[in-house]
Every structure is written in structure tokens, then in C-alpha cells.
Amino acid sequence: MKTLSLTLAALLATTSLAACGRKTEVPAAPAAPASAAAPAPAAGGDMAGMDMAPADKMAKGVGVVTAIDKAAGTITLDHEAIPEAGWPAMTMGFKIAPALLDGVTVGDKVVFDLKLHDGSGEVTAIAKQ
């Protein structure tokens, strides 16, 4: 009986020690859908011929309000030269969000920000000077 107890104890100790060193298996994460896969590398070569829209440029200006049409969302400004646009001083109309016209009246001297696109501009911010 003593031999059986010693054999069982030795077997139990060996099994316990072997189990301590064993790594438990972690289930693999589900595969990512094809759309979440890494993007394909960019194509090489000359991209000069690709039709890509240029990013809009921003400019700042100073001028006097000569007309406002809130319904149409336009403002006319007699502005100083705007170097970022390559424009000399002149009077011209711009698109503007009607909410930006609150607090601005004809005759006000203003500073304004423009988003330049295709030879024209849209006033994105305006304040009395």
C-alpha cells in the first residue's frame, strides 16, 4: 500500500510540474474582413498625368462692404490687393454664408478670410475692422 501511495504521489507531482510549464492556448482572433485589410501599396511611376483637383487655397483681405444680398448669400467688397490670390485692389462679389452677414452693413470696413477656388473666392469669416 505504501508503494502504491508513493507511486501515485510521484505521478501526481510529475503531472503537476508538467502542467505548470504548459502554455494555455488562446483562441485566435477572427479574421478581419477584406475591406479592413491593409491598403494596397501606391502605384509607382509618374503621376503628373492624373486628373487631381488642387486643394483650395486660403487668403486674407481687407475692404469696404459695398453691397449685401443675404437671400442670395453674396457680399460685394471694395478690397485692397490680395497677394495670395494674385488679385489687385478691386470691387467684386463673393459667396458668403448668410449667417456671416449678421452684424455687417454696407459701408463697414472689414477684414475677411477667403477660400480660393477656380479663380473666385468664398468669404469664410468676416469681421468689422
C-alpha positions as CSV (number, residue, x, y, z in Angstrom):
1,M,0.0,0.0,0.0
2,K,2.9,2.3,0.8
3,T,4.4,1.7,-2.6
4,L,1.1,2.5,-4.3
5,S,0.8,5.8,-2.3
6,L,4.4,6.7,-3.2
7,T,3.8,5.9,-6.9
8,L,0.6,7.9,-7.0
9,A,2.3,10.9,-5.2
10,A,5.2,10.8,-7.7
11,L,2.8,10.5,-10.7
12,L,0.8,13.4,-9.3
13,A,3.9,15.6,-8.7
14,T,5.2,14.9,-12.2
15,T,1.9,15.7,-13.8
16,S,1.6,18.9,-11.8
17,L,5.1,20.1,-12.7
18,A,4.5,19.3,-16.4
19,A,1.2,21.3,-16.3
20,C,2.9,24.3,-14.8
21,G,5.2,24.8,-17.8
22,R,2.5,24.3,-20.4
23,K,1.1,27.4,-22.1
24,T,-2.6,27.6,-22.4
25,E,-4.0,28.0,-25.9
26,V,-5.7,31.3,-26.7
27,P,-8.3,31.2,-29.4
28,A,-7.3,33.0,-32.5
29,A,-9.0,36.3,-33.2
30,P,-11.5,36.2,-36.1
31,A,-10.1,37.1,-39.4
32,A,-10.5,40.8,-40.4
33,P,-12.9,41.3,-43.3
34,A,-11.2,42.0,-46.7
35,S,-12.2,45.7,-46.5
36,A,-10.2,46.1,-43.3
37,A,-7.1,44.7,-44.8
38,A,-4.1,46.8,-45.2
39,P,-4.3,49.1,-48.2
40,A,-2.5,48.2,-51.4
41,P,0.8,50.0,-51.9
42,A,0.7,53.1,-54.1
43,A,1.3,52.7,-57.7
44,G,4.8,53.7,-58.8
45,G,5.7,55.9,-61.7
46,D,4.9,59.4,-63.0
47,M,1.6,60.7,-61.6
48,A,1.7,64.0,-63.4
49,G,-1.0,62.9,-65.9
50,M,-3.5,62.0,-63.2
51,D,-6.6,64.2,-63.0
52,M,-6.5,65.5,-59.4
53,A,-8.3,68.6,-58.2
54,P,-5.9,71.0,-56.5
55,A,-6.6,71.8,-52.8
56,D,-8.3,75.1,-52.2
57,K,-6.1,77.9,-51.0
58,M,-6.9,80.4,-48.3
59,A,-6.3,84.1,-48.4
60,K,-7.0,87.2,-46.1
61,G,-8.3,90.5,-47.2
62,V,-9.3,94.0,-46.1
63,G,-12.0,96.0,-47.7
64,V,-15.2,98.0,-47.5
65,V,-18.7,96.4,-47.8
66,T,-20.5,98.0,-50.9
67,A,-23.5,95.6,-51.1
68,I,-25.1,92.7,-49.3
69,D,-27.7,90.2,-50.6
70,K,-28.5,87.9,-47.7
71,A,-31.1,86.0,-49.7
72,A,-28.6,85.2,-52.4
73,G,-25.7,84.6,-50.0
74,T,-23.4,87.2,-51.6
75,I,-21.4,90.2,-50.4
76,T,-19.7,92.8,-52.6
77,L,-16.4,94.2,-51.3
78,D,-14.2,97.0,-52.5
79,H,-11.0,95.2,-51.3
80,E,-7.3,96.0,-51.2
81,A,-4.9,93.8,-53.2
82,I,-4.9,90.1,-52.2
83,P,-1.5,88.7,-52.9
84,E,-2.4,85.1,-52.1
85,A,-4.9,85.2,-54.9
86,G,-2.8,87.4,-57.2
87,W,-5.6,90.0,-57.3
88,P,-5.1,93.8,-57.4
89,A,-7.3,96.1,-55.5
90,M,-10.9,96.0,-57.0
91,T,-14.6,95.7,-56.2
92,M,-16.0,92.2,-56.6
93,G,-18.8,89.9,-55.3
94,F,-18.2,86.8,-53.2
95,K,-20.3,83.9,-52.0
96,I,-20.9,84.0,-48.2
97,A,-23.0,82.0,-45.7
98,P,-25.9,84.3,-44.8
99,A,-25.2,83.8,-41.1
100,L,-21.8,85.5,-41.5
101,L,-23.6,88.7,-42.7
102,D,-25.2,89.3,-39.3
103,G,-23.6,92.5,-37.8
104,V,-22.0,93.6,-41.1
105,T,-23.6,96.5,-43.0
106,V,-22.9,98.5,-46.2
107,G,-20.0,100.9,-45.6
108,D,-18.3,98.8,-42.9
109,K,-14.5,98.4,-43.2
110,V,-13.9,94.7,-42.7
111,V,-11.2,92.0,-42.6
112,F,-12.1,88.7,-44.2
113,D,-10.9,85.2,-45.0
114,L,-11.4,83.7,-48.4
115,K,-11.4,80.2,-49.7
116,L,-10.0,80.5,-53.2
117,H,-11.3,78.1,-55.9
118,D,-11.2,78.3,-59.7
119,G,-10.4,82.0,-59.9
120,S,-13.1,83.1,-57.4
121,G,-13.4,83.2,-53.7
122,E,-15.9,82.5,-50.9
123,V,-15.8,84.5,-47.7
124,T,-15.4,82.1,-44.8
125,A,-15.0,84.6,-42.0
126,I,-15.6,88.4,-41.8
127,A,-15.3,91.0,-39.0
128,K,-15.5,94.8,-38.7
129,Q,-12.1,96.4,-38.5
